[in-house]
Amino acid sequence: MTSSDAKLIERAKAAAVEVLLHNLHGSYRGLPRTAGWGYPEPYTRDLMIATLGVLVAGNDELVKVWRRTFEVLASNQSPLGHIPSLVHDREDRGASDTTPLFLLAVALFRFHTGEPDFLKEAVDKALTWMAYRSPSDRVLVAQLPTSDWRDEQWVLGYGLYVNTVLYAALRLLGSHDRADVLREMMEHFTVKGERQQRHVHEGLVLPCKPYYAMWSYKVYRSERFDLLGNSLAILSGIASPTRAGHLVTWIEGECAALRRNGLLAVELPPNFFPYVRPEDPDWMPRYAKYNQPGEYHNGGIWPFICGFYVASLVAAGRVRLAERTLLALTELVRGRRDAEVEFGFNEWHRAQDGAPRGEDWQTWSAAMYLYAAHCVQTQTTAFFDRCRQARPQDR
């Protein structure tokens, strides 16, 4: 990395902190807003994911406001333990990822502040809620379509992303027995054929492929690639070091093929591929309006997910590739739609031309840039190092 590259990254980091401070107090009870000018609401999943960047930013004001955000969320938790989709609105329920993200983010906050019992009652209730989300009563949790961060994408049954978040949370909260069972269940193969045999439990491993299925349930599954879920599998240690290495090599090779075919214009992976096309059996009518190939959840480039990918490269020992990918991400986050700023930290970009298509100054885009830069510069993956060190063979 050249000195000019390093200076550019430092400018981007300073801009990312500026975004977080700008978004710190929104229109709803003074809670953080999700984007600088659009999305004034405090969306739970965005803010919980942003916790990673907030805690490595070295800014006490950010940490103070995040503490209050956790406390408000806990006060709006349902009687059964579910965490709402909006921090301030206890009636906005139904998301599959908000509760495990709350558990993960609180675990991170506990490590950062040295408060092992922070929000203990809320955490215990949330853990109970997640225990009942497993249809097979084997820790592996199921979800309904469009219930996680991809509100325009069909994920059915055992979703990779939600279960990787839960696994990381269980590890960091010290629930190692449950984490061990969850990892064991995820490592089962997906079920092929027309019938599921008795006592055969489906998992998320695809035969002869290095990556995990996006979702599976009974004899159904999706073999399309989920970048966020697979990056979290590497970061958290669900994927063994050998699998992680093969997975990174596969991702880079597939992205090179996408670029050769004119389907990807930047040196960063889409969130999902191969893109779903109108002639495919998993195409949904709404995709024509909201989810065209290479856009939004159907293969858009999301800076916050690329931040997780950079971190996963560090976890996999691919430090030079992580540096190059961070530089590509730095160039990407300069793109903006409306704001007159040096760094737009946009919500998402179209894969075919890299054009920013979402809201500028997105909180989780800025926060995950900070986390990615921290991982590359320290050659560690803050907090997630603990997950990988707690794998069964290491305990």
N, C-alpha and C positions, 0 to 999 in steps of 0.2 A: 504494500500500500504506500503510495507516494505521500509526501507532506501536504500537497494540495488536496488529495483525497481525505486525509485526516482532518484538515481544516474544514472541508465541506461537511464532514460528519459532525464536527463540533457545532457548526452553524445550524445544522438540522436538529441536533439535540437541544440547542438553546431555543429554537423555534418550537419544538415539541413541548417543552416546558411552558412556553408562552401560551400555547394552545390550551394546555391543561389549566393554567391559571385563569385564562379568559373564560373557560367553560365551568369554572369552579362553582359559581352561584347562578342558578337558572331561575326560571319563573315559577317553579313549583316548590314551595316551602324553602327556597334558597338552596335546594339540592343541586348537584352538578348537572349540567345539561349534556346531552349526547353529542351535539355538534354545535359549532360556533354560531351559526345563524339559522340553520334548520334544526329540527329535532330539539326543541327546548326541554322535552321531557327527560326525566332521569330513568332511562331504561336500565333495568337491573343487570341484564347479561352484559351490556356494554361496559358498565361501571365495574362489575366484578372482574371482567377480563382486564380492564385497564389497571387494576390493582397491581399487576406485575410491574408496569412502568412507573406507577406512582411511588412504589416502595424503593425503586432504585434511583429515583430522580434526585434524592437528597434535599427535598423541600418539605420543611415542617408544616407549612400551611396546607399542603396537599394531604399529608397524613392526617392532620387534624380534621379536615372536612371528610375524609374517607371514614374515619372513626364514627363520625356522626351518621354518615350514610349507612354503615353497618347497623348502628343502633336503631335508626328509623326502620330499616328492613326487618330487623328482629321484632320491633313493635307491631309490624303489619303482617307478621307470619300467621298463617291460618292455624286454627286450633289443632289440626292434625300434623302441622309441621311444614306445609308447603310455603315457598317463598314467592311473592307476587312478581309479575313482569315489570311493573312500575314501582319504584321504591316507595312512593308516597301513597299508592292506591292499593289497599288490601283486597279489593274486590277484583282486580285485574289478574286473574289466575289462569292456569291451564298450560303453562310452558313446562317442557320436560327438562330444560337445562338450567333454569334459574336456581333451583335448590342445590344441585351439585356444584354449581359455580359459586354460590354463597358459601358452601362448606369449604371449597378450595380457597377462596379469597380470605375467609376468616382464618384459615390455617396459616396462610402466608402472613397475615397481619399479626397473628400470635408470635410467629418466629421473629418478625421485624421488631416488635415492641417488647418482647420478653414477657408477654402476658399469657401464660398457657391456658388460663380459664376464661379468657375473654368471650363473652356471650355464650357461656357453657350451656345454659338452659335451651337457648335457641338452636345451638349446634346439636344437642342431643335429640331435640324434636325433629330436626331436619334429617338426622341419620335414621330415625325411626320411619319417617316418611319414605326415604329412599329404600329401606328394607322391604316395604310393602309395594314397591314398584316392580318387583321381580315376579313375573307370572310363574316361573318354575321354582321360586323360593330358593334360588341359588345365587343371589347377589346381583347377577347380570340383569340390568333393568331394561324395560321396554318403553316405547313411546308411540304416540299417535302421529300421523303425518302432519307436517308443517308446524310442529310444536316446539322445535328448537330454534336456533338463530336463523335457520333457513325457512322463513315463513312462506316462501314460494317454491319449496322443493319437497318432494315426497320421500320421507324417511320413515319406514314402517318397522315396528318390532324392536329388535335389539340394535340400536344405532351405535356405530363406532365412537363418534364424537362424545356423546353423553356418557358412555361407559368409560372412556379414557379420562374424562374430567372427574368422574366419581372415583376411579382408581387412584388418581393423584391425590384427591382429597382424603381418601381413606389412609393412604400411606402417610401423608403429612399430619394427619390427626392421630396417628398411632394405632389405627384399627387394622393391624397387619393380618389378622386371621381372615377378616372379610376381604381384604385386598388380595390375599393369596388365592382365595376361592374365585374371586372375580377374574383374576388373570388366568387361572386354570380354565375357567369356562370360556373366556374369550379365545383361548388357544385351541379350542375344539374346531374341527373343520365345519364349514357350512355343509348343509345336507343337500345332496344331489339325488335326483330321481323323483318319482311321483309319490312315494310314500316315505314317511319318517318312521324308522323302526322303533319299537318300544325300547326305552332306556337309552336311546341315542339322543344326546343333547346337542343342539346346534351351537356353533360358536361363530367366530368372525375370521378364521383363517381360510384363505382360498388355496386349494391345491395348486402347486406349481407356480404360484405367484408370490412375490416378496411382500406385497402390501396386504392390508386387511380390507375385508369387505366393508362397504359403506353401511350396510345393514343386512340383517338376516332374521328370518322368523320361520320356523318349521322348514318347509321345502322351498321357501321363497328367499331371494337375496338380491342384492345389487352388487355387481362386480365393477361398477364405475369407481373411479379413484377419488377419495375424499382427502384433500391435502391437510386440512385442519386436524381431522381425527388421526391420520397417520403420523403427522408431526408430533402430536401429543403422545402417541404410542412410543415414539422414539424418546422424547423428552422424559417421560415418566418411567421408562424402563420396562414397559410391557413388551416391547420388541427387544430381543436379545441384541448384543453388540453385532453379532454376525448378520442377523436379519436387518438391523438398522443400516449396516453398510450396503447390503444388497438393495435395500429400499431406496436409499439416496441415489445409488447408481442408476436404478430403474427410472426414478423421477427425472433425473437429468437427461437420460436418453430419450424418454418420451417427450420431454419438452423440446429437445432438439428436433425431433420428428415433427412436432406441431409447428415449429418455426419454418422448417423446410417446406411445409405444406401451406404456408400462409395463414395459419390458424392462431399464431401467437407472435406478437411483435416485440416483446421485451424479454429480458433475461431473468424472468421470474415465473414461477409456476402458476397456472390458473387454480382456482379453489377446487375445481372438479373437472374431470375429463375421463373418457371422451364426452364431448358435449352431447346432450340429448337433442335430436333433430325431429322435425315433424313426422317423419316416416317411421320413427322408432316406437316400439310398443309401450315404452315408459314415458312418452310425450303426453303432457296434460294440456287441455284446451287453454288454460290460463297462461301457459308458457308463451303463447303467441303475443301476448301483450306485455308480460312482465319478465320473461325468462328466455329470451332468444339465445341461440348458441353463442357462447363466448361472452355472455352478459350476466350480470347479477349473480344468482346462485348457480346458474348453468354455465360455469366456466369463467366468470369474471375474475379479475385479479384484485384481491382484497389486501390492502397493506397490513391490516392487523394479522391476517393469516400468514402473510409472507414474513412477518416478524417472528411468529412461531416457527416457521420453516428455518429461518436463519438460526434460531436458538437450537433447533433439532440438529442442524449441521454441526454446531459446536459440540453437542452431546455425542454425536456419532464420530467425533474426532476429525471431521473434514474442515479444519480451521481455515485453510486458504480458500476453499469454496465458500465458506461462510463470509469471509471478507469480501469476495467478489459479489456475492449475493446481497450483502448489506449495501455495497456501493450502488448496485442496480436498484435496490429499494430506495436509497437516498435520492436517486434521480427521479424515480417514480413519484415520490411524495412531494416533489416540487410542482407537479401538475395541479391545476386548480380550474374550477369552472367559472366562478364569479368573483371571488375575493381577490383584492389587489394585495397579495402577499407573496413573499419569496417561496414559501413552502405551503402548499395547499392541504396536505394531509387529508386527501379526499377519501370518501367512504369506499368506493370501488372504481375500477377501471375496466374498459372493454379490452378483451384479450387480443383482438385482431389488430388494434392500432394503439393500445395503451392510453386511450383518451379517458380523462376523468369523467365519470357519469353520475356520481353520487353527491353527497353534501360535503362541502369544504370544512376543514378544521374539525374533523371527527375525533372525538375523545379517544376511542380505542385505537385509531390509526396512529395518533401521536404517542400514546402510551406504549404500544407494542413496538414502535420504532425505538423508543428509549430502552426498552428491555432488550431488543435485538442488539443494539449498539453496545449495551453493557456486557452482553454475553461474548461478543466478538472481542471487545477490548480487554476483558478479564480472562478470556478463554475458559470461563465457567458458565454454568446455567443456574443462576441464583434460584434457590428453593428446590428446583427440580433435581439438583445433584443429590439431595436427600432421598428422593424417591428411588433413584437408580441404585443408591447405596443400600437400600432396604430390600432389594430383591431377595427372595427366599434363600438362595444359595449363599448370600452374603450375611445372613443372620444366624 
